[in-house]
């Protein structure tokens, strides 16, 4: 099913199901990634009408942007809405966040080169730093927007207070932040603010590191970052699995899988206009698109809300 939505107050029109590309060249995030497989994931997304691609300088670092850029050259640039992010600065062995206007401008130039394009559709400040007034940081991006180097402005991992400062002049189009059925703090202040201001909120970790995908059971063990995540430990893990299982009847009734129900629920929340699940395999990309066929009733939306309240 073909659906399209606007990102915030911008003129960007996207398929509500996008692609997060941290597994495309994100060698510092996932070990043993196959770059050709990653490029195929991006091709599959574009060829199936999934036009919203999300990458970042720090995925790789730099490599994800390069690979996404290589694939983009095979298609019409105007058919793709490309988002990337910057703020990480390497100082010797250390990585710091830098939101200074000069650094952000340099970051955009670097991303343009790696992506092999003359404009970035959506550029996010990836993380806030401690020193830069956020309206000055966004002001630098507004100058780049006026020059045509970026088409819209985003911030990521900002608190509501930082977002209010960043959006003092109303320039912020999109906010990306952590949000899923297990982690719902954004509902307290962030989503009401973004809804009121006409800003799109894009959730990351929509599947809570796979927990909401309905593919684990009590015997699943983890040796990666999940091993230390409280959601995956002991009794909490069992309770969380039981909650996820309660989504199965709704999914079966609609002829889809649990992840489609989860993503559809997000798209029914205020100001969540698009989601960007990652994928390592082409089959996952195609499967994610089945979300667009899911129509949740008000009753189902509140039932899911209640399960995870």
Secondary structure, DSSP 8 states (H G I E B T S, - for coil): ----EE-TTSS-EE-SB-EE-TTSS-TTTSTT--HHHHHHHHHHHHHTT--EEE--TTTTTTHHHHHHHHHHTTS-GGG-EEEEEE-EEEETTEEEE---HHHHHHHHHHHHHHHT-S-BSEEEE-S--SSS-HHHHHHHHHHHHHTTSBS-EEEES--HHHHHHHTTTS---EEEEE-BTTB-GGGTTHHHHHHHHT-EEEEESTTTTTGGGT---TT----SGGGG-GGGSHHHHHHHHHHHHTTHHHHHHHTS-HHHHHHHHHHTSTT---B--B-SSHHHHHHHGGGGG----HHHHHHHHHHT-
